[in-house]
Amino acid sequence: MNRKLKTEEIVRLSPEEFAAADKIPLVVVLDDVRSLHNVGSVFRTADAYRVERIVLCGITATPPNAEIHKTALGAEFTVEWQYAADAVAAVSALKAAGYVVLAVEQAEGSVSMDDFVPERGRKYAVVLGNEVKGVHQAVVDASDACLELPQFGTKHSLNVSVAAGIVIWEMAKMFRTR
């Protein structure tokens, strides 16, 4: 039988070690995400897999915020983040900085996460959208491509923090094996 580890037995980076640690070449962009709990959850996942940074756009709330902290559990202090009022401008800036920008969206010509293979030496940004409307069409248009999570049930939609978790995990696995 397996014994659960106690918190003090789990090897963790200090905030200072986290800041100095190598990050995966991935930026997560949140386009008008309204739920502060979703924002906090994305911070926590970004910390777990050492995402480079998060860009919070439009109506997406920013730290410091008690509701974000409730789910981030302090990751809002370790993961680098920035605010951009306009997601299209944020995508343009990322592209100008050499990032390949992928909107996570069901769209014509989207690439399945199952088939996506990042190019060695490239930096990536993934854009996740509003809980109801998804990624705005103007942001999809500004992106280099769309990345789609395959789904097999009746809903064909996921909570934005769940979708972010899947994409971040899959990208982290890909970057660690290269």
MODELLER restraints for C-alpha pairs under 7 A, 6 or more apart:
rsr = mdl.restraints
at = mdl.atoms
rsr.add(forms.Gaussian(group=physical.xy_distance, feature=features.Distance(at['CA:15:A'], at['CA:78:A']), mean=5.93, stdev=0.5))
rsr.add(forms.Gaussian(group=physical.xy_distance, feature=features.Distance(at['CA:18:A'], at['CA:78:A']), mean=6.97, stdev=0.5))
rsr.add(forms.Gaussian(group=physical.xy_distance, feature=features.Distance(at['CA:19:A'], at['CA:78:A']), mean=6.86, stdev=0.5))
rsr.add(forms.Gaussian(group=physical.xy_distance, feature=features.Distance(at['CA:23:A'], at['CA:50:A']), mean=4.88, stdev=0.5))
rsr.add(forms.Gaussian(group=physical.xy_distance, feature=features.Distance(at['CA:23:A'], at['CA:51:A']), mean=5.58, stdev=0.5))
rsr.add(forms.Gaussian(group=physical.xy_distance, feature=features.Distance(at['CA:23:A'], at['CA:52:A']), mean=5.24, stdev=0.5))
rsr.add(forms.Gaussian(group=physical.xy_distance, feature=features.Distance(at['CA:24:A'], at['CA:50:A']), mean=6.04, stdev=0.5))
rsr.add(forms.Gaussian(group=physical.xy_distance, feature=features.Distance(at['CA:24:A'], at['CA:51:A']), mean=5.43, stdev=0.5))
rsr.add(forms.Gaussian(group=physical.xy_distance, feature=features.Distance(at['CA:24:A'], at['CA:52:A']), mean=6.06, stdev=0.5))
rsr.add(forms.Gaussian(group=physical.xy_distance, feature=features.Distance(at['CA:24:A'], at['CA:172:A']), mean=6.61, stdev=0.5))
rsr.add(forms.Gaussian(group=physical.xy_distance, feature=features.Distance(at['CA:24:A'], at['CA:175:A']), mean=6.59, stdev=0.5))
rsr.add(forms.Gaussian(group=physical.xy_distance, feature=features.Distance(at['CA:25:A'], at['CA:52:A']), mean=6.07, stdev=0.5))
rsr.add(forms.Gaussian(group=physical.xy_distance, feature=features.Distance(at['CA:25:A'], at['CA:123:A']), mean=4.97, stdev=0.5))
rsr.add(forms.Gaussian(group=physical.xy_distance, feature=features.Distance(at['CA:25:A'], at['CA:124:A']), mean=6.17, stdev=0.5))
rsr.add(forms.Gaussian(group=physical.xy_distance, feature=features.Distance(at['CA:26:A'], at['CA:51:A']), mean=5.62, stdev=0.5))
rsr.add(forms.Gaussian(group=physical.xy_distance, feature=features.Distance(at['CA:26:A'], at['CA:52:A']), mean=5.54, stdev=0.5))
rsr.add(forms.Gaussian(group=physical.xy_distance, feature=features.Distance(at['CA:26:A'], at['CA:123:A']), mean=6.22, stdev=0.5))
rsr.add(forms.Gaussian(group=physical.xy_distance, feature=features.Distance(at['CA:26:A'], at['CA:124:A']), mean=4.93, stdev=0.5))
rsr.add(forms.Gaussian(group=physical.xy_distance, feature=features.Distance(at['CA:26:A'], at['CA:125:A']), mean=5.39, stdev=0.5))
rsr.add(forms.Gaussian(group=physical.xy_distance, feature=features.Distance(at['CA:27:A'], at['CA:51:A']), mean=6.44, stdev=0.5))
rsr.add(forms.Gaussian(group=physical.xy_distance, feature=features.Distance(at['CA:27:A'], at['CA:52:A']), mean=5.59, stdev=0.5))
rsr.add(forms.Gaussian(group=physical.xy_distance, feature=features.Distance(at['CA:27:A'], at['CA:53:A']), mean=5.06, stdev=0.5))
rsr.add(forms.Gaussian(group=physical.xy_distance, feature=features.Distance(at['CA:27:A'], at['CA:54:A']), mean=5.65, stdev=0.5))
rsr.add(forms.Gaussian(group=physical.xy_distance, feature=features.Distance(at['CA:27:A'], at['CA:124:A']), mean=6.42, stdev=0.5))
rsr.add(forms.Gaussian(group=physical.xy_distance, feature=features.Distance(at['CA:27:A'], at['CA:125:A']), mean=4.46, stdev=0.5))
rsr.add(forms.Gaussian(group=physical.xy_distance, feature=features.Distance(at['CA:27:A'], at['CA:126:A']), mean=6.42, stdev=0.5))
rsr.add(forms.Gaussian(group=physical.xy_distance, feature=features.Distance(at['CA:28:A'], at['CA:53:A']), mean=6.50, stdev=0.5))
rsr.add(forms.Gaussian(group=physical.xy_distance, feature=features.Distance(at['CA:28:A'], at['CA:54:A']), mean=4.74, stdev=0.5))
rsr.add(forms.Gaussian(group=physical.xy_distance, feature=features.Distance(at['CA:28:A'], at['CA:55:A']), mean=6.21, stdev=0.5))
rsr.add(forms.Gaussian(group=physical.xy_distance, feature=features.Distance(at['CA:28:A'], at['CA:125:A']), mean=5.69, stdev=0.5))
rsr.add(forms.Gaussian(group=physical.xy_distance, feature=features.Distance(at['CA:28:A'], at['CA:126:A']), mean=5.13, stdev=0.5))
rsr.add(forms.Gaussian(group=physical.xy_distance, feature=features.Distance(at['CA:28:A'], at['CA:127:A']), mean=6.10, stdev=0.5))
rsr.add(forms.Gaussian(group=physical.xy_distance, feature=features.Distance(at['CA:29:A'], at['CA:54:A']), mean=5.75, stdev=0.5))
rsr.add(forms.Gaussian(group=physical.xy_distance, feature=features.Distance(at['CA:29:A'], at['CA:55:A']), mean=4.63, stdev=0.5))
rsr.add(forms.Gaussian(group=physical.xy_distance, feature=features.Distance(at['CA:29:A'], at['CA:56:A']), mean=6.08, stdev=0.5))
rsr.add(forms.Gaussian(group=physical.xy_distance, feature=features.Distance(at['CA:29:A'], at['CA:125:A']), mean=6.96, stdev=0.5))
rsr.add(forms.Gaussian(group=physical.xy_distance, feature=features.Distance(at['CA:29:A'], at['CA:126:A']), mean=5.99, stdev=0.5))
rsr.add(forms.Gaussian(group=physical.xy_distance, feature=features.Distance(at['CA:29:A'], at['CA:127:A']), mean=4.55, stdev=0.5))
rsr.add(forms.Gaussian(group=physical.xy_distance, feature=features.Distance(at['CA:29:A'], at['CA:128:A']), mean=6.20, stdev=0.5))
rsr.add(forms.Gaussian(group=physical.xy_distance, feature=features.Distance(at['CA:30:A'], at['CA:55:A']), mean=6.25, stdev=0.5))
rsr.add(forms.Gaussian(group=physical.xy_distance, feature=features.Distance(at['CA:30:A'], at['CA:56:A']), mean=5.13, stdev=0.5))
rsr.add(forms.Gaussian(group=physical.xy_distance, feature=features.Distance(at['CA:30:A'], at['CA:57:A']), mean=5.85, stdev=0.5))
rsr.add(forms.Gaussian(group=physical.xy_distance, feature=features.Distance(at['CA:30:A'], at['CA:60:A']), mean=6.96, stdev=0.5))
rsr.add(forms.Gaussian(group=physical.xy_distance, feature=features.Distance(at['CA:30:A'], at['CA:127:A']), mean=5.93, stdev=0.5))
rsr.add(forms.Gaussian(group=physical.xy_distance, feature=features.Distance(at['CA:30:A'], at['CA:128:A']), mean=5.17, stdev=0.5))
rsr.add(forms.Gaussian(group=physical.xy_distance, feature=features.Distance(at['CA:30:A'], at['CA:129:A']), mean=5.93, stdev=0.5))
rsr.add(forms.Gaussian(group=physical.xy_distance, feature=features.Distance(at['CA:31:A'], at['CA:56:A']), mean=6.86, stdev=0.5))
rsr.add(forms.Gaussian(group=physical.xy_distance, feature=features.Distance(at['CA:31:A'], at['CA:57:A']), mean=5.12, stdev=0.5))
rsr.add(forms.Gaussian(group=physical.xy_distance, feature=features.Distance(at['CA:31:A'], at['CA:58:A']), mean=6.45, stdev=0.5))
rsr.add(forms.Gaussian(group=physical.xy_distance, feature=features.Distance(at['CA:31:A'], at['CA:60:A']), mean=6.95, stdev=0.5))
rsr.add(forms.Gaussian(group=physical.xy_distance, feature=features.Distance(at['CA:31:A'], at['CA:87:A']), mean=6.03, stdev=0.5))
rsr.add(forms.Gaussian(group=physical.xy_distance, feature=features.Distance(at['CA:31:A'], at['CA:127:A']), mean=6.76, stdev=0.5))
rsr.add(forms.Gaussian(group=physical.xy_distance, feature=features.Distance(at['CA:31:A'], at['CA:128:A']), mean=6.02, stdev=0.5))
rsr.add(forms.Gaussian(group=physical.xy_distance, feature=features.Distance(at['CA:31:A'], at['CA:129:A']), mean=4.63, stdev=0.5))
rsr.add(forms.Gaussian(group=physical.xy_distance, feature=features.Distance(at['CA:31:A'], at['CA:130:A']), mean=6.14, stdev=0.5))
rsr.add(forms.Gaussian(group=physical.xy_distance, feature=features.Distance(at['CA:31:A'], at['CA:135:A']), mean=6.27, stdev=0.5))
rsr.add(forms.Gaussian(group=physical.xy_distance, feature=features.Distance(at['CA:32:A'], at['CA:57:A']), mean=5.89, stdev=0.5))
rsr.add(forms.Gaussian(group=physical.xy_distance, feature=features.Distance(at['CA:32:A'], at['CA:58:A']), mean=5.08, stdev=0.5))
rsr.add(forms.Gaussian(group=physical.xy_distance, feature=features.Distance(at['CA:32:A'], at['CA:59:A']), mean=4.84, stdev=0.5))
rsr.add(forms.Gaussian(group=physical.xy_distance, feature=features.Distance(at['CA:32:A'], at['CA:60:A']), mean=4.91, stdev=0.5))
rsr.add(forms.Gaussian(group=physical.xy_distance, feature=features.Distance(at['CA:32:A'], at['CA:129:A']), mean=6.19, stdev=0.5))
rsr.add(forms.Gaussian(group=physical.xy_distance, feature=features.Distance(at['CA:32:A'], at['CA:130:A']), mean=5.11, stdev=0.5))
rsr.add(forms.Gaussian(group=physical.xy_distance, feature=features.Distance(at['CA:33:A'], at['CA:59:A']), mean=6.70, stdev=0.5))
rsr.add(forms.Gaussian(group=physical.xy_distance, feature=features.Distance(at['CA:33:A'], at['CA:60:A']), mean=4.87, stdev=0.5))
rsr.add(forms.Gaussian(group=physical.xy_distance, feature=features.Distance(at['CA:33:A'], at['CA:129:A']), mean=6.07, stdev=0.5))
rsr.add(forms.Gaussian(group=physical.xy_distance, feature=features.Distance(at['CA:33:A'], at['CA:130:A']), mean=4.49, stdev=0.5))
rsr.add(forms.Gaussian(group=physical.xy_distance, feature=features.Distance(at['CA:33:A'], at['CA:131:A']), mean=6.34, stdev=0.5))
rsr.add(forms.Gaussian(group=physical.xy_distance, feature=features.Distance(at['CA:34:A'], at['CA:59:A']), mean=6.46, stdev=0.5))
rsr.add(forms.Gaussian(group=physical.xy_distance, feature=features.Distance(at['CA:34:A'], at['CA:60:A']), mean=5.60, stdev=0.5))
rsr.add(forms.Gaussian(group=physical.xy_distance, feature=features.Distance(at['CA:34:A'], at['CA:130:A']), mean=6.65, stdev=0.5))
rsr.add(forms.Gaussian(group=physical.xy_distance, feature=features.Distance(at['CA:36:A'], at['CA:61:A']), mean=6.50, stdev=0.5))
rsr.add(forms.Gaussian(group=physical.xy_distance, feature=features.Distance(at['CA:36:A'], at['CA:67:A']), mean=5.78, stdev=0.5))
rsr.add(forms.Gaussian(group=physical.xy_distance, feature=features.Distance(at['CA:36:A'], at['CA:68:A']), mean=5.07, stdev=0.5))
rsr.add(forms.Gaussian(group=physical.xy_distance, feature=features.Distance(at['CA:37:A'], at['CA:67:A']), mean=6.29, stdev=0.5))
rsr.add(forms.Gaussian(group=physical.xy_distance, feature=features.Distance(at['CA:37:A'], at['CA:68:A']), mean=5.59, stdev=0.5))
rsr.add(forms.Gaussian(group=physical.xy_distance, feature=features.Distance(at['CA:37:A'], at['CA:71:A']), mean=5.79, stdev=0.5))
rsr.add(forms.Gaussian(group=physical.xy_distance, feature=features.Distance(at['CA:38:A'], at['CA:160:A']), mean=6.83, stdev=0.5))
rsr.add(forms.Gaussian(group=physical.xy_distance, feature=features.Distance(at['CA:38:A'], at['CA:161:A']), mean=5.16, stdev=0.5))
rsr.add(forms.Gaussian(group=physical.xy_distance, feature=features.Distance(at['CA:39:A'], at['CA:68:A']), mean=6.21, stdev=0.5))
rsr.add(forms.Gaussian(group=physical.xy_distance, feature=features.Distance(at['CA:40:A'], at['CA:68:A']), mean=4.35, stdev=0.5))
rsr.add(forms.Gaussian(group=physical.xy_distance, feature=features.Distance(at['CA:40:A'], at['CA:69:A']), mean=6.16, stdev=0.5))
rsr.add(forms.Gaussian(group=physical.xy_distance, feature=features.Distance(at['CA:40:A'], at['CA:71:A']), mean=4.80, stdev=0.5))
rsr.add(forms.Gaussian(group=physical.xy_distance, feature=features.Distance(at['CA:40:A'], at['CA:72:A']), mean=4.13, stdev=0.5))
rsr.add(forms.Gaussian(group=physical.xy_distance, feature=features.Distance(at['CA:41:A'], at['CA:71:A']), mean=5.38, stdev=0.5))
rsr.add(forms.Gaussian(group=physical.xy_distance, feature=features.Distance(at['CA:41:A'], at['CA:72:A']), mean=5.48, stdev=0.5))
rsr.add(forms.Gaussian(group=physical.xy_distance, feature=features.Distance(at['CA:41:A'], at['CA:161:A']), mean=6.06, stdev=0.5))
rsr.add(forms.Gaussian(group=physical.xy_distance, feature=features.Distance(at['CA:42:A'], at['CA:161:A']), mean=5.70, stdev=0.5))
rsr.add(forms.Gaussian(group=physical.xy_distance, feature=features.Distance(at['CA:42:A'], at['CA:164:A']), mean=6.56, stdev=0.5))
rsr.add(forms.Gaussian(group=physical.xy_distance, feature=features.Distance(at['CA:43:A'], at['CA:72:A']), mean=5.58, stdev=0.5))
rsr.add(forms.Gaussian(group=physical.xy_distance, feature=features.Distance(at['CA:43:A'], at['CA:75:A']), mean=5.59, stdev=0.5))
rsr.add(forms.Gaussian(group=physical.xy_distance, feature=features.Distance(at['CA:43:A'], at['CA:76:A']), mean=5.88, stdev=0.5))
rsr.add(forms.Gaussian(group=physical.xy_distance, feature=features.Distance(at['CA:43:A'], at['CA:79:A']), mean=6.77, stdev=0.5))
rsr.add(forms.Gaussian(group=physical.xy_distance, feature=features.Distance(at['CA:44:A'], at['CA:72:A']), mean=4.75, stdev=0.5))
rsr.add(forms.Gaussian(group=physical.xy_distance, feature=features.Distance(at['CA:44:A'], at['CA:75:A']), mean=5.22, stdev=0.5))
rsr.add(forms.Gaussian(group=physical.xy_distance, feature=features.Distance(at['CA:45:A'], at['CA:165:A']), mean=6.14, stdev=0.5))
rsr.add(forms.Gaussian(group=physical.xy_distance, feature=features.Distance(at['CA:46:A'], at['CA:79:A']), mean=6.90, stdev=0.5))
rsr.add(forms.Gaussian(group=physical.xy_distance, feature=features.Distance(at['CA:47:A'], at['CA:75:A']), mean=5.88, stdev=0.5))
rsr.add(forms.Gaussian(group=physical.xy_distance, feature=features.Distance(at['CA:47:A'], at['CA:78:A']), mean=6.93, stdev=0.5))
rsr.add(forms.Gaussian(group=physical.xy_distance, feature=features.Distance(at['CA:47:A'], at['CA:79:A']), mean=5.85, stdev=0.5))
rsr.add(forms.Gaussian(group=physical.xy_distance, feature=features.Distance(at['CA:49:A'], at['CA:172:A']), mean=6.38, stdev=0.5))
rsr.add(forms.Gaussian(group=physical.xy_distance, feature=features.Distance(at['CA:52:A'], at['CA:80:A']), mean=6.94, stdev=0.5))
rsr.add(forms.Gaussian(group=physical.xy_distance, feature=features.Distance(at['CA:53:A'], at['CA:79:A']), mean=6.06, stdev=0.5))
rsr.add(forms.Gaussian(group=physical.xy_distance, feature=features.Distance(at['CA:53:A'], at['CA:80:A']), mean=4.73, stdev=0.5))
rsr.add(forms.Gaussian(group=physical.xy_distance, feature=features.Distance(at['CA:53:A'], at['CA:81:A']), mean=5.25, stdev=0.5))
rsr.add(forms.Gaussian(group=physical.xy_distance, feature=features.Distance(at['CA:54:A'], at['CA:80:A']), mean=6.48, stdev=0.5))
rsr.add(forms.Gaussian(group=physical.xy_distance, feature=features.Distance(at['CA:54:A'], at['CA:81:A']), mean=4.64, stdev=0.5))
rsr.add(forms.Gaussian(group=physical.xy_distance, feature=features.Distance(at['CA:54:A'], at['CA:82:A']), mean=6.56, stdev=0.5))
rsr.add(forms.Gaussian(group=physical.xy_distance, feature=features.Distance(at['CA:55:A'], at['CA:81:A']), mean=5.67, stdev=0.5))
rsr.add(forms.Gaussian(group=physical.xy_distance, feature=features.Distance(at['CA:55:A'], at['CA:82:A']), mean=5.03, stdev=0.5))
rsr.add(forms.Gaussian(group=physical.xy_distance, feature=features.Distance(at['CA:55:A'], at['CA:83:A']), mean=5.71, stdev=0.5))
rsr.add(forms.Gaussian(group=physical.xy_distance, feature=features.Distance(at['CA:55:A'], at['CA:84:A']), mean=6.78, stdev=0.5))
rsr.add(forms.Gaussian(group=physical.xy_distance, feature=features.Distance(at['CA:56:A'], at['CA:62:A']), mean=6.92, stdev=0.5))
rsr.add(forms.Gaussian(group=physical.xy_distance, feature=features.Distance(at['CA:56:A'], at['CA:82:A']), mean=6.20, stdev=0.5))
rsr.add(forms.Gaussian(group=physical.xy_distance, feature=features.Distance(at['CA:56:A'], at['CA:83:A']), mean=4.78, stdev=0.5))
rsr.add(forms.Gaussian(group=physical.xy_distance, feature=features.Distance(at['CA:56:A'], at['CA:84:A']), mean=6.13, stdev=0.5))
rsr.add(forms.Gaussian(group=physical.xy_distance, feature=features.Distance(at['CA:57:A'], at['CA:83:A']), mean=5.88, stdev=0.5))
rsr.add(forms.Gaussian(group=physical.xy_distance, feature=features.Distance(at['CA:57:A'], at['CA:84:A']), mean=4.84, stdev=0.5))
rsr.add(forms.Gaussian(group=physical.xy_distance, feature=features.Distance(at['CA:57:A'], at['CA:85:A']), mean=5.30, stdev=0.5))
rsr.add(forms.Gaussian(group=physical.xy_distance, feature=features.Distance(at['CA:57:A'], at['CA:86:A']), mean=5.93, stdev=0.5))
rsr.add(forms.Gaussian(group=physical.xy_distance, feature=features.Distance(at['CA:57:A'], at['CA:87:A']), mean=5.38, stdev=0.5))
rsr.add(forms.Gaussian(group=physical.xy_distance, feature=features.Distance(at['CA:58:A'], at['CA:84:A']), mean=6.77, stdev=0.5))
rsr.add(forms.Gaussian(group=physical.xy_distance, feature=features.Distance(at['CA:58:A'], at['CA:85:A']), mean=4.70, stdev=0.5))
rsr.add(forms.Gaussian(group=physical.xy_distance, feature=features.Distance(at['CA:58:A'], at['CA:86:A']), mean=5.70, stdev=0.5))
rsr.add(forms.Gaussian(group=physical.xy_distance, feature=features.Distance(at['CA:58:A'], at['CA:87:A']), mean=6.74, stdev=0.5))
rsr.add(forms.Gaussian(group=physical.xy_distance, feature=features.Distance(at['CA:63:A'], at['CA:76:A']), mean=6.65, stdev=0.5))
rsr.add(forms.Gaussian(group=physical.xy_distance, feature=features.Distance(at['CA:84:A'], at['CA:90:A']), mean=6.17, stdev=0.5))
rsr.add(forms.Gaussian(group=physical.xy_distance, feature=features.Distance(at['CA:87:A'], at['CA:139:A']), mean=6.55, stdev=0.5))
rsr.add(forms.Gaussian(group=physical.xy_distance, feature=features.Distance(at['CA:88:A'], at['CA:138:A']), mean=6.78, stdev=0.5))
rsr.add(forms.Gaussian(group=physical.xy_distance, feature=features.Distance(at['CA:88:A'], at['CA:139:A']), mean=5.20, stdev=0.5))
rsr.add(forms.Gaussian(group=physical.xy_distance, feature=features.Distance(at['CA:88:A'], at['CA:142:A']), mean=6.46, stdev=0.5))
rsr.add(forms.Gaussian(group=physical.xy_distance, feature=features.Distance(at['CA:91:A'], at['CA:101:A']), mean=6.91, stdev=0.5))
rsr.add(forms.Gaussian(group=physical.xy_distance, feature=features.Distance(at['CA:91:A'], at['CA:142:A']), mean=6.79, stdev=0.5))
rsr.add(forms.Gaussian(group=physical.xy_distance, feature=features.Distance(at['CA:91:A'], at['CA:143:A']), mean=6.82, stdev=0.5))
rsr.add(forms.Gaussian(group=physical.xy_distance, feature=features.Distance(at['CA:95:A'], at['CA:101:A']), mean=6.70, stdev=0.5))
rsr.add(forms.Gaussian(group=physical.xy_distance, feature=features.Distance(at['CA:98:A'], at['CA:123:A']), mean=6.85, stdev=0.5))
rsr.add(forms.Gaussian(group=physical.xy_distance, feature=features.Distance(at['CA:99:A'], at['CA:123:A']), mean=4.84, stdev=0.5))
rsr.add(forms.Gaussian(group=physical.xy_distance, feature=features.Distance(at['CA:99:A'], at['CA:124:A']), mean=4.97, stdev=0.5))
rsr.add(forms.Gaussian(group=physical.xy_distance, feature=features.Distance(at['CA:99:A'], at['CA:125:A']), mean=6.23, stdev=0.5))
rsr.add(forms.Gaussian(group=physical.xy_distance, feature=features.Distance(at['CA:100:A'], at['CA:123:A']), mean=6.22, stdev=0.5))
rsr.add(forms.Gaussian(group=physical.xy_distance, feature=features.Distance(at['CA:100:A'], at['CA:124:A']), mean=4.74, stdev=0.5))
rsr.add(forms.Gaussian(group=physical.xy_distance, feature=features.Distance(at['CA:100:A'], at['CA:125:A']), mean=6.13, stdev=0.5))
rsr.add(forms.Gaussian(group=physical.xy_distance, feature=features.Distance(at['CA:100:A'], at['CA:144:A']), mean=6.29, stdev=0.5))
rsr.add(forms.Gaussian(group=physical.xy_distance, feature=features.Distance(at['CA:101:A'], at['CA:124:A']), mean=5.88, stdev=0.5))
rsr.add(forms.Gaussian(group=physical.xy_distance, feature=features.Distance(at['CA:101:A'], at['CA:125:A']), mean=4.71, stdev=0.5))
rsr.add(forms.Gaussian(group=physical.xy_distance, feature=features.Distance(at['CA:101:A'], at['CA:126:A']), mean=5.87, stdev=0.5))
rsr.add(forms.Gaussian(group=physical.xy_distance, feature=features.Distance(at['CA:101:A'], at['CA:143:A']), mean=5.16, stdev=0.5))
rsr.add(forms.Gaussian(group=physical.xy_distance, feature=features.Distance(at['CA:101:A'], at['CA:144:A']), mean=5.27, stdev=0.5))
rsr.add(forms.Gaussian(group=physical.xy_distance, feature=features.Distance(at['CA:101:A'], at['CA:145:A']), mean=6.85, stdev=0.5))
rsr.add(forms.Gaussian(group=physical.xy_distance, feature=features.Distance(at['CA:102:A'], at['CA:125:A']), mean=6.10, stdev=0.5))
rsr.add(forms.Gaussian(group=physical.xy_distance, feature=features.Distance(at['CA:102:A'], at['CA:126:A']), mean=4.80, stdev=0.5))
rsr.add(forms.Gaussian(group=physical.xy_distance, feature=features.Distance(at['CA:102:A'], at['CA:127:A']), mean=6.21, stdev=0.5))
rsr.add(forms.Gaussian(group=physical.xy_distance, feature=features.Distance(at['CA:102:A'], at['CA:143:A']), mean=5.77, stdev=0.5))
rsr.add(forms.Gaussian(group=physical.xy_distance, feature=features.Distance(at['CA:102:A'], at['CA:144:A']), mean=5.92, stdev=0.5))
rsr.add(forms.Gaussian(group=physical.xy_distance, feature=features.Distance(at['CA:102:A'], at['CA:145:A']), mean=5.05, stdev=0.5))
rsr.add(forms.Gaussian(group=physical.xy_distance, feature=features.Distance(at['CA:102:A'], at['CA:146:A']), mean=5.14, stdev=0.5))
rsr.add(forms.Gaussian(group=physical.xy_distance, feature=features.Distance(at['CA:102:A'], at['CA:147:A']), mean=5.97, stdev=0.5))
rsr.add(forms.Gaussian(group=physical.xy_distance, feature=features.Distance(at['CA:103:A'], at['CA:126:A']), mean=5.65, stdev=0.5))
rsr.add(forms.Gaussian(group=physical.xy_distance, feature=features.Distance(at['CA:103:A'], at['CA:127:A']), mean=4.59, stdev=0.5))
rsr.add(forms.Gaussian(group=physical.xy_distance, feature=features.Distance(at['CA:103:A'], at['CA:128:A']), mean=6.49, stdev=0.5))
rsr.add(forms.Gaussian(group=physical.xy_distance, feature=features.Distance(at['CA:103:A'], at['CA:135:A']), mean=6.99, stdev=0.5))
rsr.add(forms.Gaussian(group=physical.xy_distance, feature=features.Distance(at['CA:103:A'], at['CA:140:A']), mean=5.80, stdev=0.5))
rsr.add(forms.Gaussian(group=physical.xy_distance, feature=features.Distance(at['CA:103:A'], at['CA:143:A']), mean=6.17, stdev=0.5))
rsr.add(forms.Gaussian(group=physical.xy_distance, feature=features.Distance(at['CA:103:A'], at['CA:145:A']), mean=6.43, stdev=0.5))
rsr.add(forms.Gaussian(group=physical.xy_distance, feature=features.Distance(at['CA:103:A'], at['CA:146:A']), mean=4.65, stdev=0.5))
rsr.add(forms.Gaussian(group=physical.xy_distance, feature=features.Distance(at['CA:103:A'], at['CA:147:A']), mean=5.98, stdev=0.5))
rsr.add(forms.Gaussian(group=physical.xy_distance, feature=features.Distance(at['CA:104:A'], at['CA:126:A']), mean=6.49, stdev=0.5))
rsr.add(forms.Gaussian(group=physical.xy_distance, feature=features.Distance(at['CA:104:A'], at['CA:127:A']), mean=5.79, stdev=0.5))
rsr.add(forms.Gaussian(group=physical.xy_distance, feature=features.Distance(at['CA:104:A'], at['CA:128:A']), mean=5.55, stdev=0.5))
rsr.add(forms.Gaussian(group=physical.xy_distance, feature=features.Distance(at['CA:104:A'], at['CA:146:A']), mean=5.68, stdev=0.5))
rsr.add(forms.Gaussian(group=physical.xy_distance, feature=features.Distance(at['CA:104:A'], at['CA:147:A']), mean=4.75, stdev=0.5))
rsr.add(forms.Gaussian(group=physical.xy_distance, feature=features.Distance(at['CA:104:A'], at['CA:148:A']), mean=5.72, stdev=0.5))
rsr.add(forms.Gaussian(group=physical.xy_distance, feature=features.Distance(at['CA:105:A'], at['CA:135:A']), mean=6.73, stdev=0.5))
rsr.add(forms.Gaussian(group=physical.xy_distance, feature=features.Distance(at['CA:105:A'], at['CA:146:A']), mean=5.89, stdev=0.5))
rsr.add(forms.Gaussian(group=physical.xy_distance, feature=features.Distance(at['CA:105:A'], at['CA:147:A']), mean=6.07, stdev=0.5))
rsr.add(forms.Gaussian(group=physical.xy_distance, feature=features.Distance(at['CA:105:A'], at['CA:148:A']), mean=5.48, stdev=0.5))
rsr.add(forms.Gaussian(group=physical.xy_distance, feature=features.Distance(at['CA:106:A'], at['CA:148:A']), mean=5.53, stdev=0.5))
rsr.add(forms.Gaussian(group=physical.xy_distance, feature=features.Distance(at['CA:107:A'], at['CA:146:A']), mean=6.74, stdev=0.5))
rsr.add(forms.Gaussian(group=physical.xy_distance, feature=features.Distance(at['CA:110:A'], at['CA:145:A']), mean=6.74, stdev=0.5))
rsr.add(forms.Gaussian(group=physical.xy_distance, feature=features.Distance(at['CA:110:A'], at['CA:146:A']), mean=4.63, stdev=0.5))
rsr.add(forms.Gaussian(group=physical.xy_distance, feature=features.Distance(at['CA:110:A'], at['CA:147:A']), mean=5.46, stdev=0.5))
rsr.add(forms.Gaussian(group=physical.xy_distance, feature=features.Distance(at['CA:110:A'], at['CA:148:A']), mean=5.95, stdev=0.5))
rsr.add(forms.Gaussian(group=physical.xy_distance, feature=features.Distance(at['CA:111:A'], at['CA:146:A']), mean=6.14, stdev=0.5))
rsr.add(forms.Gaussian(group=physical.xy_distance, feature=features.Distance(at['CA:111:A'], at['CA:147:A']), mean=4.91, stdev=0.5))
rsr.add(forms.Gaussian(group=physical.xy_distance, feature=features.Distance(at['CA:111:A'], at['CA:148:A']), mean=5.83, stdev=0.5))
rsr.add(forms.Gaussian(group=physical.xy_distance, feature=features.Distance(at['CA:112:A'], at['CA:147:A']), mean=5.87, stdev=0.5))
rsr.add(forms.Gaussian(group=physical.xy_distance, feature=features.Distance(at['CA:112:A'], at['CA:148:A']), mean=4.80, stdev=0.5))
rsr.add(forms.Gaussian(group=physical.xy_distance, feature=features.Distance(at['CA:112:A'], at['CA:149:A']), mean=5.98, stdev=0.5))
rsr.add(forms.Gaussian(group=physical.xy_distance, feature=features.Distance(at['CA:112:A'], at['CA:150:A']), mean=6.35, stdev=0.5))
rsr.add(forms.Gaussian(group=physical.xy_distance, feature=features.Distance(at['CA:113:A'], at['CA:147:A']), mean=6.12, stdev=0.5))
rsr.add(forms.Gaussian(group=physical.xy_distance, feature=features.Distance(at['CA:113:A'], at['CA:148:A']), mean=5.77, stdev=0.5))
rsr.add(forms.Gaussian(group=physical.xy_distance, feature=features.Distance(at['CA:113:A'], at['CA:149:A']), mean=5.45, stdev=0.5))
rsr.add(forms.Gaussian(group=physical.xy_distance, feature=features.Distance(at['CA:128:A'], at['CA:135:A']), mean=6.00, stdev=0.5))
rsr.add(forms.Gaussian(group=physical.xy_distance, feature=features.Distance(at['CA:128:A'], at['CA:160:A']), mean=6.78, stdev=0.5))
rsr.add(forms.Gaussian(group=physical.xy_distance, feature=features.Distance(at['CA:129:A'], at['CA:135:A']), mean=3.92, stdev=0.5))
rsr.add(forms.Gaussian(group=physical.xy_distance, feature=features.Distance(at['CA:131:A'], at['CA:159:A']), mean=6.81, stdev=0.5))
rsr.add(forms.Gaussian(group=physical.xy_distance, feature=features.Distance(at['CA:131:A'], at['CA:160:A']), mean=6.13, stdev=0.5))
